[in-house]
Amino acid sequence: MIKIVAGLGLAVALGAVGCGGSQKNSDVGGGLPATSAASATQPATESACVVMAANVAAQLKVTAAGQGAETEKMAAQIGPLMEKVTSERCQADAWSAEAVDCMTMADAAGLEACAAKLTPAQTEAVEAAMKDALGDDFGGSQKPEGAGSPPPPPDDPCGGGA
């Protein structure tokens, strides 16, 4: 179950949920917000990245709703981390204003179309950052903060020493 939620978190972060779906702000043109050619190449502002990341994290919770208490609990735990990582990668990797605007307005099902607006390098960077940030408990590579060596087994009279 943990890996399902971790995968769900990555999927929402990368927009790989659903098949396009509806948008919160349906405009003409397939339900995606209208964008100019300039916004497709201009990087998003820091504040736009923060707002977008909050929506992506919120969509994780929406997607997890009704999937069982454990899945909902895991989504609640992963959401703030996903929001932080997504905002950081957006700013560091200069995501286009077009992609950020799209993800800001999208519902969970619509994030897939928005994620297609990221470059392959941007997608790889946010995926790697999420895997790293999630730690071993969620299928990532990094131990949670403050984690060191596990304590010795209770039946070890030497306390782990020789």
C-alpha positions as CSV (number, residue, x, y, z in Angstrom):
1,M,0.0,0.0,0.0
2,I,2.9,2.4,0.8
3,K,4.4,1.9,-2.7
4,I,1.0,2.6,-4.3
5,V,0.7,5.9,-2.5
6,A,4.3,6.8,-3.3
7,G,3.6,6.0,-6.9
8,L,0.5,8.0,-6.8
9,G,2.4,11.0,-5.3
10,L,4.9,10.8,-8.1
11,A,2.2,10.3,-10.7
12,V,0.4,13.4,-9.5
13,A,3.6,15.4,-9.3
14,L,4.4,14.4,-12.8
15,G,0.8,14.7,-14.0
16,A,0.5,11.1,-15.0
17,V,-3.0,10.7,-13.5
18,G,-6.0,10.2,-15.7
19,C,-6.3,10.9,-19.4
20,G,-6.6,14.7,-19.7
21,G,-9.8,15.3,-17.8
22,S,-11.5,18.6,-17.1
23,Q,-9.9,21.7,-15.7
24,K,-10.9,24.0,-12.9
25,N,-10.9,26.8,-15.4
26,S,-12.4,25.6,-18.6
27,D,-11.6,27.8,-21.5
28,V,-12.1,27.2,-25.2
29,G,-9.4,24.9,-26.6
30,G,-9.9,21.5,-25.0
31,G,-10.4,22.8,-21.5
32,L,-6.8,24.0,-21.1
33,P,-6.1,27.6,-20.2
34,A,-5.2,29.7,-23.2
35,T,-1.5,30.6,-23.4
36,S,0.5,32.8,-25.7
37,A,3.7,31.7,-27.5
38,A,5.7,34.0,-25.1
39,S,4.4,32.2,-22.0
40,A,5.5,28.9,-23.4
41,T,9.1,30.0,-23.3
42,Q,9.2,32.4,-20.4
43,P,10.0,30.9,-17.0
44,A,7.4,31.1,-14.3
45,T,7.8,33.4,-11.3
46,E,8.7,32.1,-7.9
47,S,5.2,32.9,-6.5
48,A,3.6,31.1,-9.5
49,C,5.6,28.0,-8.7
50,V,4.5,28.1,-5.1
51,V,0.8,28.4,-6.0
52,M,1.1,25.6,-8.7
53,A,2.8,23.2,-6.2
54,A,0.0,23.8,-3.7
55,N,-2.5,22.7,-6.3
56,V,-0.5,19.6,-7.3
57,A,-0.3,18.5,-3.7
58,A,-4.1,19.2,-3.2
59,Q,-4.8,17.0,-6.3
60,L,-2.9,14.1,-4.6
61,K,-5.3,14.3,-1.7
62,V,-8.3,14.5,-4.1
63,T,-7.0,11.4,-6.0
64,A,-6.4,9.5,-2.7
65,A,-9.9,10.3,-1.3
66,G,-12.1,7.2,-1.2
67,Q,-9.1,4.9,-1.8
68,G,-9.0,3.7,1.9
69,A,-7.8,5.2,5.1
70,E,-4.2,4.1,4.7
71,T,-3.9,5.6,1.2
72,E,-5.5,8.8,2.4
73,K,-3.1,8.9,5.4
74,M,-0.1,8.4,3.2
75,A,-1.3,11.1,0.7
76,A,-1.6,13.5,3.6
77,Q,2.0,12.7,4.7
78,I,3.4,12.9,1.2
79,G,1.5,16.1,0.1
80,P,3.6,18.7,1.9
81,L,6.8,17.1,0.8
82,M,5.5,16.9,-2.8
83,E,4.5,20.6,-2.6
84,K,8.0,21.6,-1.4
85,V,9.8,19.5,-4.0
86,T,7.6,20.5,-6.9
87,S,7.9,24.2,-6.0
88,E,11.7,23.9,-5.7
89,R,12.1,22.0,-9.0
90,C,9.8,24.5,-10.8
91,Q,12.0,27.4,-9.7
92,A,15.4,25.7,-10.1
93,D,14.6,24.2,-13.5
94,A,12.8,27.3,-14.8
95,W,9.5,25.6,-15.7
96,S,7.6,27.6,-18.4
97,A,4.9,29.9,-17.4
98,E,2.6,27.9,-19.7
99,A,3.3,24.6,-17.8
100,V,2.9,26.2,-14.4
101,D,-0.3,28.0,-15.4
102,C,-1.7,24.8,-16.7
103,M,-0.8,22.8,-13.5
104,T,-2.2,25.6,-11.3
105,M,-5.6,25.4,-13.0
106,A,-5.8,21.6,-13.5
107,D,-7.7,19.0,-11.6
108,A,-6.1,15.6,-10.9
109,A,-7.2,14.2,-14.2
110,G,-6.0,17.2,-16.2
111,L,-2.4,17.2,-14.8
112,E,-1.2,14.7,-17.4
113,A,-1.8,17.2,-20.3
114,C,0.0,19.9,-18.3
115,A,3.0,17.7,-17.4
116,A,3.6,17.2,-21.2
117,K,4.5,20.8,-21.2
118,L,7.7,20.1,-19.2
119,T,10.9,19.2,-20.9
120,P,12.2,15.6,-20.4
121,A,15.0,17.0,-18.2
122,Q,12.5,18.9,-16.0
123,T,10.4,15.7,-15.7
124,E,13.4,13.6,-14.7
125,A,14.6,16.2,-12.2
126,V,11.3,16.4,-10.3
127,E,10.9,12.6,-10.4
128,A,14.4,12.1,-9.0
129,A,13.9,14.7,-6.3
130,M,10.6,13.1,-5.2
131,K,12.2,9.7,-5.0
132,D,15.1,11.0,-3.1
133,A,12.9,13.0,-0.7
134,L,10.5,10.2,-0.1
135,G,13.2,8.0,1.5
136,D,13.4,4.2,1.8
137,D,10.0,3.9,3.5
138,F,8.3,5.1,0.3
139,G,10.5,3.5,-2.3
140,G,13.0,6.4,-2.4
141,S,16.7,6.4,-1.9
142,Q,17.3,8.6,1.1
143,K,16.8,7.9,4.8
144,P,14.4,10.3,6.6
145,E,16.0,13.2,8.5
146,G,17.6,12.2,11.7
147,A,17.8,8.6,10.7
148,G,21.0,6.8,11.6
149,S,21.9,3.2,12.3
150,P,19.1,1.2,13.8
151,P,19.4,0.4,17.5
152,P,20.8,-3.0,18.4
153,P,18.4,-5.9,18.8
154,P,16.9,-6.0,22.4
155,D,18.5,-9.4,23.0
156,D,22.0,-8.2,22.2
157,P,23.8,-8.0,25.6
158,C,26.7,-6.0,24.0
159,G,24.5,-3.3,22.6
160,G,25.7,-3.9,19.1
161,G,29.4,-3.8,20.1
162,A,31.9,-6.7,20.2
